[in-house]
Amino acid sequence: MNIYALTAMTFLSVSGGPIGMEIAMIGSDIYTILLCLTWLLITYIVPIAYMSYELAIEFKDMQMGGPIGWVQKALGKRWGIANAVWDLIDTHIDNSIYPVLFADNVISLGVPEDYKTFVAWGVIFVVFIINWGEVEGLTSIFLSIFILSPFIGLMLVTPWNNMYVYSSVPTFTSLRTTLTILIWNVNGYDMTTTYVHKVEDAEHKYFWAYVFNTVGIYCMMFLVFCLGTYYVHDTSEWSDGLFVSIASYHGVAFKWWMGLSALAASFGVLTAELCSTSYLYNGLYVLGFGKIFQNRQFNLLINLILLCCGVLIKLDTLISLSAILNTLTLNCEIVAWLKIKGLSYWRVICSCWIFFNNVFIMSCLSMECIVSILISFGLAILSIWLSEFTISNEQNI
């Protein structure tokens, strides 16, 4: 995998483009967005990218499933199995959202609602073929360029010299919503490490791929939000699909261009996520669940079946559970990072910032999702019991 493919895969795994972030601006203004983005850059994006980079390079020659392998190596099989259960459930819930989003965008273009499930299954199968043929890197490059292209076009036709800057005083609720949405659009560096063994000269390529994405995603978000406020001053009127509406001001061709970009975003994120998940399963082999999990084709088939089943489930109720499980696995990764690489001033500072943001996410969700909190702790108890049972059986043998 060359640096262009790695950069594109990282972009799709971490962000996937501006489409879907419109609601982050509701009740806020461009100054608030700039403040939130800068805060997240310093306290969340850079620390997670730094942690992912160091752990990826530490195990660059090992096919060990990225985060699942890290936790097992650092904390042992007991916590390794618990973390693997949380990570895989979170990943499959998250991955199942993108075929549904793709189908929703196709339906908005005029396809009958009755075909929604078949459209979702169709895109899953196409993405499966792309990954089976191992052309996901080249596909990601083209998709990343196409996703960003209509926004670059809008920037060129927008008279920036007449820019109107809307100013408002954000409420606590709007600020919380803005931060939460932005966090979930800058998260995913750890998953890009699952295929580090496929990258030659990983130290150099991962460093520059992470630098390009860290700086690029920050600048992309800020410029796109500036662009949006030029066309729709009052951010209380922002909603999903705003950028498509803005593009329609410049003609039908621009509207379709932006609409197809939204389709490409869902397709591209699913492509990158399916790739990383297929290698994430390598961690199950490290945990002793059979050599078959080292076979990528087998892992892809498992993911194909789970994705096809996932689109049949109403996932809105599971998104909060996915977020909570993600914070649990991220906390495990932090502990593994400090144990593997050792304590240093910058690692401790970065770990504290990541943990602080995880607490913030949990506090936001706990106000609305008590059931998900209880389910996540139930899964934690079940996972640790499973690991205890497995280890005791091995000792008896």
C-alpha positions in Angstrom: 0.0 0.0 0.0 1.6 3.3 -1.1 1.3 6.6 0.8 -1.5 7.9 -1.4 -3.7 4.9 -0.8 -2.9 5.0 3.0 -3.7 8.7 3.2 -7.0 8.2 1.4 -7.9 5.1 3.5 -7.2 7.1 6.6 -9.3 10.0 5.4 -12.3 7.7 4.8 -11.8 5.9 8.1 -11.5 9.0 10.2 -13.8 11.5 8.5 -15.2 10.6 5.1 -15.8 14.2 4.2 -18.1 17.1 5.3 -21.4 15.5 4.3 -23.4 14.6 7.4 -21.8 17.3 9.7 -24.3 20.0 9.0 -26.2 19.5 12.2 -23.0 20.2 14.2 -23.5 23.9 13.3 -27.1 24.2 14.6 -27.3 26.9 17.2 -23.6 27.7 16.9 -21.5 30.1 14.8 -18.2 29.9 12.9 -16.3 31.2 16.0 -17.7 28.4 18.1 -16.9 25.8 15.4 -13.3 27.2 15.2 -13.0 27.0 19.0 -14.4 23.4 19.1 -12.2 22.2 16.2 -9.1 23.7 17.7 -9.9 22.1 21.1 -10.4 18.7 19.5 -7.3 19.0 17.4 -5.1 19.6 20.5 -6.9 17.3 23.0 -8.3 14.5 20.8 -7.2 14.2 17.2 -3.4 14.6 17.7 -3.3 12.4 20.9 -5.2 9.6 19.2 -3.1 9.9 16.0 0.1 9.9 18.1 -1.0 6.8 20.1 -2.1 4.9 17.0 1.2 5.8 15.2 3.4 4.6 18.0 1.5 1.3 18.5 1.3 0.6 14.8 5.1 1.0 14.4 5.7 -1.1 17.5 4.0 -4.1 15.9 4.5 -3.2 12.2 5.7 -6.7 11.2 2.9 -8.5 13.0 -0.5 -9.4 11.6 -2.3 -9.0 15.0 -5.5 -7.1 14.4 -4.4 -3.6 15.5 -6.2 -2.6 18.8 -7.3 -6.1 19.7 -3.6 -7.3 19.5 -2.3 -4.3 21.4 -4.6 -4.9 24.4 -3.9 -8.6 24.5 -0.1 -8.0 24.4 -0.2 -5.4 27.1 -3.0 -6.5 29.5 -3.2 -10.3 28.8 -5.8 -12.6 27.5 -8.5 -11.8 30.0 -8.8 -8.1 29.1 -7.9 -9.0 25.5 -11.1 -11.0 25.1 -13.2 -8.4 26.8 -11.8 -5.7 24.6 -12.3 -7.8 21.5 -16.0 -8.3 22.3 -16.6 -4.6 22.8 -14.5 -3.6 19.8 -16.2 -6.1 17.4 -19.8 -5.2 18.5 -19.0 -1.5 18.2 -17.4 -1.9 14.8 -20.2 -4.0 13.3 -22.9 -1.6 14.6 -21.0 1.3 13.1 -20.3 -0.4 9.7 -24.0 -1.4 9.3 -24.9 2.3 9.3 -23.2 3.2 6.0 -25.1 0.9 3.7 -28.3 2.3 5.1 -27.1 5.9 4.6 -26.1 5.0 1.1 -29.6 3.6 0.5 -31.3 6.7 2.0 -29.3 8.9 -0.4 -30.4 6.8 -3.3 -34.0 6.9 -2.2 -33.8 10.7 -2.0 -32.8 10.7 -5.7 -36.2 9.1 -6.6 -35.8 5.4 -6.2 -38.9 3.8 -4.6 -38.7 3.2 -0.8 -39.5 -0.5 -1.4 -36.0 -1.1 -2.9 -34.1 0.4 0.1 -33.0 -3.0 1.5 -31.9 -4.3 -1.9 -29.9 -1.1 -2.6 -28.1 -1.6 0.8 -27.4 -5.2 0.0 -26.1 -4.2 -3.4 -23.6 -1.7 -2.1 -22.4 -4.2 0.5 -21.8 -6.7 -2.2 -19.9 -4.2 -4.4 -17.7 -3.1 -1.5 -17.1 -6.8 -0.7 -15.9 -7.5 -4.2 -13.6 -4.4 -4.1 -12.0 -5.7 -0.9 -11.8 -9.3 -2.1 -9.9 -8.1 -5.2 -7.7 -6.0 -2.9 -8.2 -2.8 -4.9 -9.6 -0.9 -1.9 -6.5 1.4 -1.9 -6.9 2.6 -5.5 -10.7 2.9 -5.0 -10.2 5.0 -1.9 -8.0 7.5 -3.7 -10.6 8.1 -6.5 -13.5 8.3 -3.9 -11.7 10.7 -1.7 -11.0 13.1 -4.6 -14.6 12.9 -5.8 -16.0 13.4 -2.3 -14.1 16.7 -1.9 -14.4 17.9 -5.5 -17.9 19.6 -5.3 -16.8 21.5 -2.2 -13.7 22.7 -4.0 -16.0 23.7 -6.9 -18.3 25.7 -4.5 -15.3 27.5 -3.0 -14.2 28.6 -6.5 -17.7 30.0 -7.4 -18.4 31.6 -4.0 -17.4 35.3 -3.7 -15.4 35.1 -0.6 -14.8 38.9 -0.5 -18.5 39.3 0.4 -18.4 36.7 3.2 -21.0 37.2 5.9 -20.0 36.0 9.4 -23.0 35.0 11.5 -22.4 35.4 15.2 -24.5 33.9 18.1 -24.1 32.9 21.7 -24.3 29.1 21.8 -26.2 27.3 24.6 -24.7 24.4 26.6 -26.9 22.0 24.7 -25.8 23.3 21.2 -22.2 23.3 22.3 -22.5 19.7 23.6 -24.1 18.6 20.3 -21.5 20.3 18.2 -18.6 18.7 20.1 -20.2 15.3 20.1 -20.8 15.3 16.3 -17.4 16.6 15.6 -15.7 14.0 17.8 -17.4 11.2 15.8 -16.1 12.7 12.5 -12.5 12.8 13.6 -12.3 9.3 15.2 -10.8 6.2 13.6 -7.0 6.4 13.5 -6.6 3.3 15.5 -8.6 1.2 13.0 -6.1 2.2 10.2 -3.4 0.3 12.0 -4.9 -3.1 11.4 -3.2 -3.4 8.0 0.2 -1.9 9.0 1.8 -5.2 8.0 0.8 -4.4 4.4 2.7 -1.1 4.3 6.3 -1.0 3.5 8.4 1.7 5.2 5.5 2.1 7.7 7.2 4.7 9.9 7.5 7.2 7.1 4.1 6.5 5.4 2.0 6.4 8.5 3.6 9.6 9.8 2.9 11.6 6.7 -0.6 10.0 6.2 -1.5 11.1 9.7 -0.1 14.5 9.4 -1.9 15.2 6.1 -5.2 14.0 7.6 -4.8 15.7 10.9 -4.2 19.1 9.3 -6.3 18.5 6.2 -9.5 17.4 8.1 -9.2 20.4 10.4 -8.9 22.9 7.5 -11.6 21.1 5.5 -14.1 21.3 8.3 -13.5 25.0 9.0 -13.6 26.1 5.4 -16.7 24.1 4.6 -18.5 25.6 7.7 -17.4 29.0 6.5 -18.8 28.2 3.1 -22.1 27.1 4.6 -22.6 30.3 6.7 -22.2 32.4 3.5 -25.3 30.8 2.0 -27.3 30.2 5.1 -26.5 32.8 7.8 -28.9 31.6 10.5 -27.4 28.3 11.7 -30.7 27.3 13.4 -31.9 26.6 9.8 -29.1 24.1 9.1 -30.1 20.5 8.7 -29.0 17.3 7.0 -28.8 17.8 3.2 -27.9 21.5 3.5 -24.9 21.3 1.2 -27.0 19.6 -1.5 -29.4 22.5 -1.2 -26.6 25.1 -1.4 -25.2 23.4 -4.5 -28.6 23.7 -6.2 -28.2 27.5 -6.2 -25.6 26.9 -8.9 -27.7 24.7 -11.1 -29.0 21.1 -11.4 -25.6 19.8 -12.4 -24.0 21.1 -9.2 -26.8 19.7 -7.2 -26.3 16.2 -8.7 -22.6 16.5 -8.2 -23.0 17.2 -4.5 -25.6 14.4 -4.2 -23.3 11.9 -5.9 -20.6 13.1 -3.5 -22.8 12.1 -0.6 -23.2 8.6 -2.1 -19.5 8.4 -2.6 -18.9 9.3 1.1 -21.0 6.4 2.4 -19.5 4.1 -0.2 -16.0 5.1 0.6 -16.3 4.9 4.4 -17.8 1.4 4.0 -15.0 0.4 1.7 -12.3 1.6 4.2 -14.1 0.2 7.3 -14.6 -3.3 5.7 -10.9 -3.4 4.9 -9.9 -2.5 8.5 -12.5 -4.8 10.0 -11.3 -7.8 8.0 -7.8 -7.3 9.4 -9.2 -6.5 12.9 -10.3 -10.2 13.0 -6.7 -11.2 12.9 -6.7 -10.3 16.6 -8.9 -13.3 17.3 -6.1 -15.6 16.2 -3.7 -13.8 18.6 -6.3 -14.5 21.3 -6.3 -18.2 20.4 -9.6 -18.5 18.6 -8.1 -20.4 15.6 -5.8 -19.8 12.7 -8.7 -19.3 10.3 -9.0 -15.7 11.5 -5.6 -15.0 9.8 -7.4 -15.7 6.4 -8.7 -12.4 5.1 -11.1 -14.0 2.7 -12.8 -15.8 5.6 -13.0 -12.6 7.6 -14.5 -10.8 4.6 -17.2 -13.5 4.3 -18.1 -13.1 8.0 -18.4 -9.3 7.5 -20.5 -9.8 4.4 -23.0 -11.9 6.3 -23.1 -9.6 9.4 -23.5 -6.5 7.2 -26.4 -8.0 5.3 -28.1 -8.9 8.6 -27.2 -5.5 10.2 -29.1 -3.5 7.6 -32.3 -5.3 8.6 -32.0 -4.1 12.2 -33.2 -0.7 13.3 -29.8 0.7 14.3 -30.9 4.1 15.7 -31.3 2.5 19.1 -27.9 0.9 19.0 -25.8 4.0 18.0 -25.5 5.1 21.6 -24.4 1.6 22.6 -21.7 1.7 19.8 -20.4 5.1 21.1 -20.1 3.8 24.7 -18.4 0.6 23.6 -16.0 2.7 21.5 -15.0 4.8 24.6 -14.4 1.5 26.6 -12.1 0.1 23.9 -10.3 3.4 23.5 -9.6 3.5 27.3 -8.2 0.0 27.0 -6.0 1.2 24.2 -4.7 4.0 26.3 -3.7 1.7 29.1 -2.0 -0.7 26.6 -0.1 2.3 25.0 1.3 3.4 28.4 2.2 -0.1 29.4 3.9 -1.0 26.0 5.7 2.2 25.3 6.2 3.4 28.9 5.5 6.6 30.7 6.6 9.9 29.3 5.5 13.5 29.7 3.7 13.7 26.3 2.1 10.2 26.6 0.6 11.0 30.0 -0.7 14.4 28.8 -2.2 12.9 25.6 -3.7 10.0 27.6 -5.4 12.3 30.1 -6.8 14.4 27.3 -8.2 11.4 25.5 -9.7 10.1 28.7 -11.2 13.5 29.5 -13.0 13.5 26.1 -14.2 10.0 26.6 -15.7 11.0 29.9 -17.4 13.9 28.1 -18.9 11.5 25.5 -20.2 9.2 28.2 -21.7 12.1 30.2 -23.5 13.3 27.0 -24.9 9.9 26.2 -25.8 8.9 29.8 -28.3 11.8 30.0 -30.3 10.2 27.2 -29.2 6.5 27.0 -29.4 4.9 30.4 -30.4 1.6 28.8 -27.3 1.6 26.6 -25.1 2.3 29.6 -26.6 -0.7 31.4 -26.2 -3.0 28.3 -22.5 -1.9 27.9 -21.7 -2.8 31.5 -23.6 -6.1 31.0 -21.5 -6.9 28.0 -18.4 -6.0 30.1 -19.3 -8.5 32.8 -20.2 -11.2 30.2 -16.9 -10.6 28.3 -14.8 -10.8 31.4 -16.7 -14.0 32.6 -16.1 -15.5 29.1 -12.4 -14.8 29.3 -12.2 -16.2 32.9 -13.9 -19.4 31.7 -11.6 -19.7 28.7 -8.5 -19.2 30.7 -9.5 -21.6 33.4 -10.3 -24.3 30.8 -6.8 -23.9 29.3 -5.2 -24.2 32.7 -7.1 -27.4 33.4 -6.0 -28.9 30.0 
